Amino acid sequence: MEPLVTYWHSGQKSPDRGVARICHVSSARSKPVPSVRVVVFATNSARRPTALPACDGIQVRYLAQADKPLRTAPYDDLPRPGAVASDQLPTDGMLA
């Protein structure tokens, strides 16, 4: 999640705003992206947003302390194909 959605070592408002922004952009209310059905925020840090926003027609999940790429079970039931937006090739690239 850091630094694409929020900045490292930022306060609580930063991840809350970042998660809400990504959900808004992915939902039908903004620019419709009809193929997006699930948005998963995964981070190896312990940080969590205050709440997950409602996202019209899209399921939103948040996974803290994800242990990427070692733990893949939380992604097993996601629709295929999937896409990963990432800043860490060693962890997120292997997960993809």
Phi and psi restraints in degrees (range 20) as a CNS / XPLOR table:
assign (resid 1 and name C) (resid 2 and name N)
       (resid 2 and name CA) (resid 2 and name C) 1.0 -85.8 20.0 2
assign (resid 2 and name N) (resid 2 and name CA)
       (resid 2 and name C) (resid 3 and name N) 1.0 136.3 20.0 2
assign (resid 2 and name C) (resid 3 and name N)
       (resid 3 and name CA) (resid 3 and name C) 1.0 -100.9 20.0 2
assign (resid 3 and name N) (resid 3 and name CA)
       (resid 3 and name C) (resid 4 and name N) 1.0 12.5 20.0 2
assign (resid 3 and name C) (resid 4 and name N)
       (resid 4 and name CA) (resid 4 and name C) 1.0 -75.0 20.0 2
assign (resid 4 and name N) (resid 4 and name CA)
       (resid 4 and name C) (resid 5 and name N) 1.0 -33.0 20.0 2
assign (resid 4 and name C) (resid 5 and name N)
       (resid 5 and name CA) (resid 5 and name C) 1.0 -106.0 20.0 2
assign (resid 5 and name N) (resid 5 and name CA)
       (resid 5 and name C) (resid 6 and name N) 1.0 -34.7 20.0 2
assign (resid 5 and name C) (resid 6 and name N)
       (resid 6 and name CA) (resid 6 and name C) 1.0 -147.7 20.0 2
assign (resid 6 and name N) (resid 6 and name CA)
       (resid 6 and name C) (resid 7 and name N) 1.0 165.0 20.0 2
assign (resid 6 and name C) (resid 7 and name N)
       (resid 7 and name CA) (resid 7 and name C) 1.0 -91.0 20.0 2
assign (resid 7 and name N) (resid 7 and name CA)
       (resid 7 and name C) (resid 8 and name N) 1.0 147.1 20.0 2
assign (resid 7 and name C) (resid 8 and name N)
       (resid 8 and name CA) (resid 8 and name C) 1.0 -57.7 20.0 2
assign (resid 8 and name N) (resid 8 and name CA)
       (resid 8 and name C) (resid 9 and name N) 1.0 144.4 20.0 2
assign (resid 8 and name C) (resid 9 and name N)
       (resid 9 and name CA) (resid 9 and name C) 1.0 59.4 20.0 2
assign (resid 9 and name N) (resid 9 and name CA)
       (resid 9 and name C) (resid 10 and name N) 1.0 28.3 20.0 2
assign (resid 9 and name C) (resid 10 and name N)
       (resid 10 and name CA) (resid 10 and name C) 1.0 -95.4 20.0 2
assign (resid 10 and name N) (resid 10 and name CA)
       (resid 10 and name C) (resid 11 and name N) 1.0 168.1 20.0 2
assign (resid 10 and name C) (resid 11 and name N)
       (resid 11 and name CA) (resid 11 and name C) 1.0 -73.6 20.0 2
assign (resid 11 and name N) (resid 11 and name CA)
       (resid 11 and name C) (resid 12 and name N) 1.0 -178.9 20.0 2
assign (resid 11 and name C) (resid 12 and name N)
       (resid 12 and name CA) (resid 12 and name C) 1.0 -65.1 20.0 2
assign (resid 12 and name N) (resid 12 and name CA)
       (resid 12 and name C) (resid 13 and name N) 1.0 -32.1 20.0 2
assign (resid 12 and name C) (resid 13 and name N)
       (resid 13 and name CA) (resid 13 and name C) 1.0 -64.4 20.0 2
assign (resid 13 and name N) (resid 13 and name CA)
       (resid 13 and name C) (resid 14 and name N) 1.0 -31.4 20.0 2
assign (resid 13 and name C) (resid 14 and name N)
       (resid 14 and name CA) (resid 14 and name C) 1.0 -63.9 20.0 2
assign (resid 14 and name N) (resid 14 and name CA)
       (resid 14 and name C) (resid 15 and name N) 1.0 -51.3 20.0 2
assign (resid 14 and name C) (resid 15 and name N)
       (resid 15 and name CA) (resid 15 and name C) 1.0 -66.2 20.0 2
assign (resid 15 and name N) (resid 15 and name CA)
       (resid 15 and name C) (resid 16 and name N) 1.0 -34.2 20.0 2
assign (resid 15 and name C) (resid 16 and name N)
       (resid 16 and name CA) (resid 16 and name C) 1.0 -60.6 20.0 2
assign (resid 16 and name N) (resid 16 and name CA)
       (resid 16 and name C) (resid 17 and name N) 1.0 -46.4 20.0 2
assign (resid 16 and name C) (resid 17 and name N)
       (resid 17 and name CA) (resid 17 and name C) 1.0 -66.9 20.0 2
assign (resid 17 and name N) (resid 17 and name CA)
       (resid 17 and name C) (resid 18 and name N) 1.0 -41.1 20.0 2
assign (resid 17 and name C) (resid 18 and name N)
       (resid 18 and name CA) (resid 18 and name C) 1.0 -63.5 20.0 2
assign (resid 18 and name N) (resid 18 and name CA)
       (resid 18 and name C) (resid 19 and name N) 1.0 -44.6 20.0 2
assign (resid 18 and name C) (resid 19 and name N)
       (resid 19 and name CA) (resid 19 and name C) 1.0 -63.7 20.0 2
assign (resid 19 and name N) (resid 19 and name CA)
       (resid 19 and name C) (resid 20 and name N) 1.0 -44.9 20.0 2
assign (resid 19 and name C) (resid 20 and name N)
       (resid 20 and name CA) (resid 20 and name C) 1.0 -62.1 20.0 2
assign (resid 20 and name N) (resid 20 and name CA)
       (resid 20 and name C) (resid 21 and name N) 1.0 -39.9 20.0 2
assign (resid 20 and name C) (resid 21 and name N)
       (resid 21 and name CA) (resid 21 and name C) 1.0 -64.3 20.0 2
assign (resid 21 and name N) (resid 21 and name CA)
       (resid 21 and name C) (resid 22 and name N) 1.0 -45.9 20.0 2
assign (resid 21 and name C) (resid 22 and name N)
       (resid 22 and name CA) (resid 22 and name C) 1.0 -63.9 20.0 2
assign (resid 22 and name N) (resid 22 and name CA)
       (resid 22 and name C) (resid 23 and name N) 1.0 -41.1 20.0 2
assign (resid 22 and name C) (resid 23 and name N)
       (resid 23 and name CA) (resid 23 and name C) 1.0 -63.8 20.0 2
assign (resid 23 and name N) (resid 23 and name CA)
       (resid 23 and name C) (resid 24 and name N) 1.0 -42.0 20.0 2
assign (resid 23 and name C) (resid 24 and name N)
       (resid 24 and name CA) (resid 24 and name C) 1.0 -63.3 20.0 2
assign (resid 24 and name N) (resid 24 and name CA)
       (resid 24 and name C) (resid 25 and name N) 1.0 -45.2 20.0 2
assign (resid 24 and name C) (resid 25 and name N)
       (resid 25 and name CA) (resid 25 and name C) 1.0 -65.3 20.0 2
assign (resid 25 and name N) (resid 25 and name CA)
       (resid 25 and name C) (resid 26 and name N) 1.0 -33.0 20.0 2
assign (resid 25 and name C) (resid 26 and name N)
       (resid 26 and name CA) (resid 26 and name C) 1.0 -81.7 20.0 2
assign (resid 26 and name N) (resid 26 and name CA)
       (resid 26 and name C) (resid 27 and name N) 1.0 -16.7 20.0 2
assign (resid 26 and name C) (resid 27 and name N)
       (resid 27 and name CA) (resid 27 and name C) 1.0 -87.0 20.0 2
assign (resid 27 and name N) (resid 27 and name CA)
       (resid 27 and name C) (resid 28 and name N) 1.0 167.8 20.0 2
assign (resid 27 and name C) (resid 28 and name N)
       (resid 28 and name CA) (resid 28 and name C) 1.0 -69.0 20.0 2
assign (resid 28 and name N) (resid 28 and name CA)
       (resid 28 and name C) (resid 29 and name N) 1.0 -17.4 20.0 2
assign (resid 28 and name C) (resid 29 and name N)
       (resid 29 and name CA) (resid 29 and name C) 1.0 -70.0 20.0 2
assign (resid 29 and name N) (resid 29 and name CA)
       (resid 29 and name C) (resid 30 and name N) 1.0 -27.4 20.0 2
assign (resid 29 and name C) (resid 30 and name N)
       (resid 30 and name CA) (resid 30 and name C) 1.0 -102.2 20.0 2
assign (resid 30 and name N) (resid 30 and name CA)
       (resid 30 and name C) (resid 31 and name N) 1.0 -123.1 20.0 2
assign (resid 30 and name C) (resid 31 and name N)
       (resid 31 and name CA) (resid 31 and name C) 1.0 -83.9 20.0 2
assign (resid 31 and name N) (resid 31 and name CA)
       (resid 31 and name C) (resid 32 and name N) 1.0 114.7 20.0 2
assign (resid 31 and name C) (resid 32 and name N)
       (resid 32 and name CA) (resid 32 and name C) 1.0 -66.0 20.0 2
assign (resid 32 and name N) (resid 32 and name CA)
       (resid 32 and name C) (resid 33 and name N) 1.0 129.7 20.0 2
assign (resid 32 and name C) (resid 33 and name N)
       (resid 33 and name CA) (resid 33 and name C) 1.0 -120.7 20.0 2
assign (resid 33 and name N) (resid 33 and name CA)
       (resid 33 and name C) (resid 34 and name N) 1.0 88.1 20.0 2
assign (resid 33 and name C) (resid 34 and name N)
       (resid 34 and name CA) (resid 34 and name C) 1.0 -61.5 20.0 2
assign (resid 34 and name N) (resid 34 and name CA)
       (resid 34 and name C) (resid 35 and name N) 1.0 -23.7 20.0 2
assign (resid 34 and name C) (resid 35 and name N)
       (resid 35 and name CA) (resid 35 and name C) 1.0 -83.1 20.0 2
assign (resid 35 and name N) (resid 35 and name CA)
       (resid 35 and name C) (resid 36 and name N) 1.0 -11.5 20.0 2
assign (resid 35 and name C) (resid 36 and name N)
       (resid 36 and name CA) (resid 36 and name C) 1.0 -80.6 20.0 2
assign (resid 36 and name N) (resid 36 and name CA)
       (resid 36 and name C) (resid 37 and name N) 1.0 119.1 20.0 2
assign (resid 36 and name C) (resid 37 and name N)
       (resid 37 and name CA) (resid 37 and name C) 1.0 -115.7 20.0 2
assign (resid 37 and name N) (resid 37 and name CA)
       (resid 37 and name C) (resid 38 and name N) 1.0 -27.0 20.0 2
assign (resid 37 and name C) (resid 38 and name N)
       (resid 38 and name CA) (resid 38 and name C) 1.0 -140.4 20.0 2
assign (resid 38 and name N) (resid 38 and name CA)
       (resid 38 and name C) (resid 39 and name N) 1.0 136.7 20.0 2
assign (resid 38 and name C) (resid 39 and name N)
       (resid 39 and name CA) (resid 39 and name C) 1.0 -119.9 20.0 2
assign (resid 39 and name N) (resid 39 and name CA)
       (resid 39 and name C) (resid 40 and name N) 1.0 123.4 20.0 2
assign (resid 39 and name C) (resid 40 and name N)
       (resid 40 and name CA) (resid 40 and name C) 1.0 -116.3 20.0 2
assign (resid 40 and name N) (resid 40 and name CA)
       (resid 40 and name C) (resid 41 and name N) 1.0 125.0 20.0 2
assign (resid 40 and name C) (resid 41 and name N)
       (resid 41 and name CA) (resid 41 and name C) 1.0 -98.9 20.0 2
assign (resid 41 and name N) (resid 41 and name CA)
       (resid 41 and name C) (resid 42 and name N) 1.0 119.3 20.0 2
assign (resid 41 and name C) (resid 42 and name N)
       (resid 42 and name CA) (resid 42 and name C) 1.0 -126.3 20.0 2
assign (resid 42 and name N) (resid 42 and name CA)
       (resid 42 and name C) (resid 43 and name N) 1.0 133.2 20.0 2
assign (resid 42 and name C) (resid 43 and name N)
       (resid 43 and name CA) (resid 43 and name C) 1.0 -142.3 20.0 2
assign (resid 43 and name N) (resid 43 and name CA)
       (resid 43 and name C) (resid 44 and name N) 1.0 147.6 20.0 2
assign (resid 43 and name C) (resid 44 and name N)
       (resid 44 and name CA) (resid 44 and name C) 1.0 -82.4 20.0 2
assign (resid 44 and name N) (resid 44 and name CA)
       (resid 44 and name C) (resid 45 and name N) 1.0 -7.4 20.0 2
assign (resid 44 and name C) (resid 45 and name N)
       (resid 45 and name CA) (resid 45 and name C) 1.0 -83.1 20.0 2
assign (resid 45 and name N) (resid 45 and name CA)
       (resid 45 and name C) (resid 46 and name N) 1.0 170.8 20.0 2
assign (resid 45 and name C) (resid 46 and name N)
       (resid 46 and name CA) (resid 46 and name C) 1.0 -88.4 20.0 2
assign (resid 46 and name N) (resid 46 and name CA)
       (resid 46 and name C) (resid 47 and name N) 1.0 -6.0 20.0 2
assign (resid 46 and name C) (resid 47 and name N)
       (resid 47 and name CA) (resid 47 and name C) 1.0 -64.1 20.0 2
assign (resid 47 and name N) (resid 47 and name CA)
       (resid 47 and name C) (resid 48 and name N) 1.0 144.6 20.0 2
assign (resid 47 and name C) (resid 48 and name N)
       (resid 48 and name CA) (resid 48 and name C) 1.0 -138.1 20.0 2
assign (resid 48 and name N) (resid 48 and name CA)
       (resid 48 and name C) (resid 49 and name N) 1.0 148.6 20.0 2
assign (resid 48 and name C) (resid 49 and name N)
       (resid 49 and name CA) (resid 49 and name C) 1.0 -72.0 20.0 2
assign (resid 49 and name N) (resid 49 and name CA)
       (resid 49 and name C) (resid 50 and name N) 1.0 161.1 20.0 2
assign (resid 49 and name C) (resid 50 and name N)
       (resid 50 and name CA) (resid 50 and name C) 1.0 -60.6 20.0 2
assign (resid 50 and name N) (resid 50 and name CA)
       (resid 50 and name C) (resid 51 and name N) 1.0 -43.6 20.0 2
assign (resid 50 and name C) (resid 51 and name N)
       (resid 51 and name CA) (resid 51 and name C) 1.0 -154.8 20.0 2
assign (resid 51 and name N) (resid 51 and name CA)
       (resid 51 and name C) (resid 52 and name N) 1.0 156.5 20.0 2
assign (resid 51 and name C) (resid 52 and name N)
       (resid 52 and name CA) (resid 52 and name C) 1.0 -90.6 20.0 2
assign (resid 52 and name N) (resid 52 and name CA)
       (resid 52 and name C) (resid 53 and name N) 1.0 129.3 20.0 2
assign (resid 52 and name C) (resid 53 and name N)
       (resid 53 and name CA) (resid 53 and name C) 1.0 -72.9 20.0 2
assign (resid 53 and name N) (resid 53 and name CA)
       (resid 53 and name C) (resid 54 and name N) 1.0 154.1 20.0 2
assign (resid 53 and name C) (resid 54 and name N)
       (resid 54 and name CA) (resid 54 and name C) 1.0 -70.8 20.0 2
assign (resid 54 and name N) (resid 54 and name CA)
       (resid 54 and name C) (resid 55 and name N) 1.0 140.8 20.0 2
assign (resid 54 and name C) (resid 55 and name N)
       (resid 55 and name CA) (resid 55 and name C) 1.0 -135.0 20.0 2
assign (resid 55 and name N) (resid 55 and name CA)
       (resid 55 and name C) (resid 56 and name N) 1.0 106.9 20.0 2
assign (resid 55 and name C) (resid 56 and name N)
       (resid 56 and name CA) (resid 56 and name C) 1.0 -48.3 20.0 2
assign (resid 56 and name N) (resid 56 and name CA)
       (resid 56 and name C) (resid 57 and name N) 1.0 115.7 20.0 2
assign (resid 56 and name C) (resid 57 and name N)
       (resid 57 and name CA) (resid 57 and name C) 1.0 73.8 20.0 2
assign (resid 57 and name N) (resid 57 and name CA)
       (resid 57 and name C) (resid 58 and name N) 1.0 5.5 20.0 2
assign (resid 57 and name C) (resid 58 and name N)
       (resid 58 and name CA) (resid 58 and name C) 1.0 -128.0 20.0 2
assign (resid 58 and name N) (resid 58 and name CA)
       (resid 58 and name C) (resid 59 and name N) 1.0 131.9 20.0 2
assign (resid 58 and name C) (resid 59 and name N)
       (resid 59 and name CA) (resid 59 and name C) 1.0 -80.3 20.0 2
assign (resid 59 and name N) (resid 59 and name CA)
       (resid 59 and name C) (resid 60 and name N) 1.0 134.1 20.0 2
assign (resid 59 and name C) (resid 60 and name N)
       (resid 60 and name CA) (resid 60 and name C) 1.0 -116.9 20.0 2
assign (resid 60 and name N) (resid 60 and name CA)
       (resid 60 and name C) (resid 61 and name N) 1.0 131.1 20.0 2
assign (resid 60 and name C) (resid 61 and name N)
       (resid 61 and name CA) (resid 61 and name C) 1.0 -129.8 20.0 2
assign (resid 61 and name N) (resid 61 and name CA)
       (resid 61 and name C) (resid 62 and name N) 1.0 153.6 20.0 2
assign (resid 61 and name C) (resid 62 and name N)
       (resid 62 and name CA) (resid 62 and name C) 1.0 -134.2 20.0 2
assign (resid 62 and name N) (resid 62 and name CA)
       (resid 62 and name C) (resid 63 and name N) 1.0 129.5 20.0 2
assign (resid 62 and name C) (resid 63 and name N)
       (resid 63 and name CA) (resid 63 and name C) 1.0 -125.6 20.0 2
assign (resid 63 and name N) (resid 63 and name CA)
       (resid 63 and name C) (resid 64 and name N) 1.0 106.3 20.0 2
assign (resid 63 and name C) (resid 64 and name N)
       (resid 64 and name CA) (resid 64 and name C) 1.0 -92.3 20.0 2
assign (resid 64 and name N) (resid 64 and name CA)
       (resid 64 and name C) (resid 65 and name N) 1.0 157.0 20.0 2
assign (resid 64 and name C) (resid 65 and name N)
       (resid 65 and name CA) (resid 65 and name C) 1.0 48.5 20.0 2
assign (resid 65 and name N) (resid 65 and name CA)
       (resid 65 and name C) (resid 66 and name N) 1.0 51.9 20.0 2
assign (resid 65 and name C) (resid 66 and name N)
       (resid 66 and name CA) (resid 66 and name C) 1.0 -71.3 20.0 2
assign (resid 66 and name N) (resid 66 and name CA)
       (resid 66 and name C) (resid 67 and name N) 1.0 -18.5 20.0 2
assign (resid 66 and name C) (resid 67 and name N)
       (resid 67 and name CA) (resid 67 and name C) 1.0 54.8 20.0 2
assign (resid 67 and name N) (resid 67 and name CA)
       (resid 67 and name C) (resid 68 and name N) 1.0 41.3 20.0 2
assign (resid 67 and name C) (resid 68 and name N)
       (resid 68 and name CA) (resid 68 and name C) 1.0 -69.7 20.0 2
assign (resid 68 and name N) (resid 68 and name CA)
       (resid 68 and name C) (resid 69 and name N) 1.0 141.7 20.0 2
assign (resid 68 and name C) (resid 69 and name N)
       (resid 69 and name CA) (resid 69 and name C) 1.0 -94.6 20.0 2
assign (resid 69 and name N) (resid 69 and name CA)
       (resid 69 and name C) (resid 70 and name N) 1.0 11.5 20.0 2
assign (resid 69 and name C) (resid 70 and name N)
       (resid 70 and name CA) (resid 70 and name C) 1.0 -70.0 20.0 2
assign (resid 70 and name N) (resid 70 and name CA)
       (resid 70 and name C) (resid 71 and name N) 1.0 -37.4 20.0 2
assign (resid 70 and name C) (resid 71 and name N)
       (resid 71 and name CA) (resid 71 and name C) 1.0 -104.8 20.0 2
assign (resid 71 and name N) (resid 71 and name CA)
       (resid 71 and name C) (resid 72 and name N) 1.0 112.3 20.0 2
assign (resid 71 and name C) (resid 72 and name N)
       (resid 72 and name CA) (resid 72 and name C) 1.0 -112.4 20.0 2
assign (resid 72 and name N) (resid 72 and name CA)
       (resid 72 and name C) (resid 73 and name N) 1.0 -9.2 20.0 2
assign (resid 72 and name C) (resid 73 and name N)
       (resid 73 and name CA) (resid 73 and name C) 1.0 -54.7 20.0 2
assign (resid 73 and name N) (resid 73 and name CA)
       (resid 73 and name C) (resid 74 and name N) 1.0 -36.6 20.0 2
assign (resid 73 and name C) (resid 74 and name N)
       (resid 74 and name CA) (resid 74 and name C) 1.0 -63.2 20.0 2
assign (resid 74 and name N) (resid 74 and name CA)
       (resid 74 and name C) (resid 75 and name N) 1.0 -13.0 20.0 2
assign (resid 74 and name C) (resid 75 and name N)
       (resid 75 and name CA) (resid 75 and name C) 1.0 -104.9 20.0 2
assign (resid 75 and name N) (resid 75 and name CA)
       (resid 75 and name C) (resid 76 and name N) 1.0 -3.1 20.0 2
assign (resid 75 and name C) (resid 76 and name N)
       (resid 76 and name CA) (resid 76 and name C) 1.0 -61.1 20.0 2
assign (resid 76 and name N) (resid 76 and name CA)
       (resid 76 and name C) (resid 77 and name N) 1.0 -34.1 20.0 2
assign (resid 76 and name C) (resid 77 and name N)
       (resid 77 and name CA) (resid 77 and name C) 1.0 -94.6 20.0 2
assign (resid 77 and name N) (resid 77 and name CA)
       (resid 77 and name C) (resid 78 and name N) 1.0 10.3 20.0 2
assign (resid 77 and name C) (resid 78 and name N)
       (resid 78 and name CA) (resid 78 and name C) 1.0 -75.2 20.0 2
assign (resid 78 and name N) (resid 78 and name CA)
       (resid 78 and name C) (resid 79 and name N) 1.0 149.2 20.0 2
assign (resid 78 and name C) (resid 79 and name N)
       (resid 79 and name CA) (resid 79 and name C) 1.0 -63.5 20.0 2
assign (resid 79 and name N) (resid 79 and name CA)
       (resid 79 and name C) (resid 80 and name N) 1.0 148.7 20.0 2
assign (resid 79 and name C) (resid 80 and name N)
       (resid 80 and name CA) (resid 80 and name C) 1.0 -109.5 20.0 2
assign (resid 80 and name N) (resid 80 and name CA)
       (resid 80 and name C) (resid 81 and name N) 1.0 150.1 20.0 2
assign (resid 80 and name C) (resid 81 and name N)
       (resid 81 and name CA) (resid 81 and name C) 1.0 -76.0 20.0 2
assign (resid 81 and name N) (resid 81 and name CA)
       (resid 81 and name C) (resid 82 and name N) 1.0 164.0 20.0 2
assign (resid 81 and name C) (resid 82 and name N)
       (resid 82 and name CA) (resid 82 and name C) 1.0 -120.4 20.0 2
assign (resid 82 and name N) (resid 82 and name CA)
       (resid 82 and name C) (resid 83 and name N) 1.0 166.7 20.0 2
assign (resid 82 and name C) (resid 83 and name N)
       (resid 83 and name CA) (resid 83 and name C) 1.0 -133.1 20.0 2
assign (resid 83 and name N) (resid 83 and name CA)
       (resid 83 and name C) (resid 84 and name N) 1.0 147.1 20.0 2
assign (resid 83 and name C) (resid 84 and name N)
       (resid 84 and name CA) (resid 84 and name C) 1.0 -121.0 20.0 2
assign (resid 84 and name N) (resid 84 and name CA)
       (resid 84 and name C) (resid 85 and name N) 1.0 126.2 20.0 2
assign (resid 84 and name C) (resid 85 and name N)
       (resid 85 and name CA) (resid 85 and name C) 1.0 -102.8 20.0 2
assign (resid 85 and name N) (resid 85 and name CA)
       (resid 85 and name C) (resid 86 and name N) 1.0 124.8 20.0 2
assign (resid 85 and name C) (resid 86 and name N)
       (resid 86 and name CA) (resid 86 and name C) 1.0 -149.3 20.0 2
assign (resid 86 and name N) (resid 86 and name CA)
       (resid 86 and name C) (resid 87 and name N) 1.0 163.5 20.0 2
assign (resid 86 and name C) (resid 87 and name N)
       (resid 87 and name CA) (resid 87 and name C) 1.0 -120.2 20.0 2
assign (resid 87 and name N) (resid 87 and name CA)
       (resid 87 and name C) (resid 88 and name N) 1.0 -3.1 20.0 2
assign (resid 87 and name C) (resid 88 and name N)
       (resid 88 and name CA) (resid 88 and name C) 1.0 -123.4 20.0 2
assign (resid 88 and name N) (resid 88 and name CA)
       (resid 88 and name C) (resid 89 and name N) 1.0 97.9 20.0 2
assign (resid 88 and name C) (resid 89 and name N)
       (resid 89 and name CA) (resid 89 and name C) 1.0 -61.1 20.0 2
assign (resid 89 and name N) (resid 89 and name CA)
       (resid 89 and name C) (resid 90 and name N) 1.0 -41.9 20.0 2
assign (resid 89 and name C) (resid 90 and name N)
       (resid 90 and name CA) (resid 90 and name C) 1.0 -62.6 20.0 2
assign (resid 90 and name N) (resid 90 and name CA)
       (resid 90 and name C) (resid 91 and name N) 1.0 -37.5 20.0 2
assign (resid 90 and name C) (resid 91 and name N)
       (resid 91 and name CA) (resid 91 and name C) 1.0 -95.7 20.0 2
assign (resid 91 and name N) (resid 91 and name CA)
       (resid 91 and name C) (resid 92 and name N) 1.0 -55.3 20.0 2
assign (resid 91 and name C) (resid 92 and name N)
       (resid 92 and name CA) (resid 92 and name C) 1.0 -72.4 20.0 2
assign (resid 92 and name N) (resid 92 and name CA)
       (resid 92 and name C) (resid 93 and name N) 1.0 -33.3 20.0 2
assign (resid 92 and name C) (resid 93 and name N)
       (resid 93 and name CA) (resid 93 and name C) 1.0 -64.2 20.0 2
assign (resid 93 and name N) (resid 93 and name CA)
       (resid 93 and name C) (resid 94 and name N) 1.0 -41.0 20.0 2
assign (resid 93 and name C) (resid 94 and name N)
       (resid 94 and name CA) (resid 94 and name C) 1.0 -68.1 20.0 2
assign (resid 94 and name N) (resid 94 and name CA)
       (resid 94 and name C) (resid 95 and name N) 1.0 -36.2 20.0 2
assign (resid 94 and name C) (resid 95 and name N)
       (resid 95 and name CA) (resid 95 and name C) 1.0 -63.5 20.0 2
assign (resid 95 and name N) (resid 95 and name CA)
       (resid 95 and name C) (resid 96 and name N) 1.0 -41.5 20.0 2
